[in-house]
Amino acid sequence: MSTDSHTHDDVQHTAATGTRPAMATHTHQHLSMLRILYGSCATALEAFRAADNPVDDQLVADLETMVERAKGEIERLTAHLAKPA
């Protein structure tokens, strides 16, 4: 467990200070990570499909699944964040 005071700053945010609560902060962080995952998987998938000597078929299938799952989670979290508090 970290004792760094910066690690827990978002826990103390309140509506009175005009800052986002911790859950929203973590949701934004998760959304950012999902976007990175989506971009990485989609780019790798495009490269593997374009190659004359593709990689293992199961890896391509796994990447296709990850692209779809990440896309779905991005849509879900984006909708969650769009809801009024």
Beta strands, then each sheet from edge to edge (+ up, - down):
end
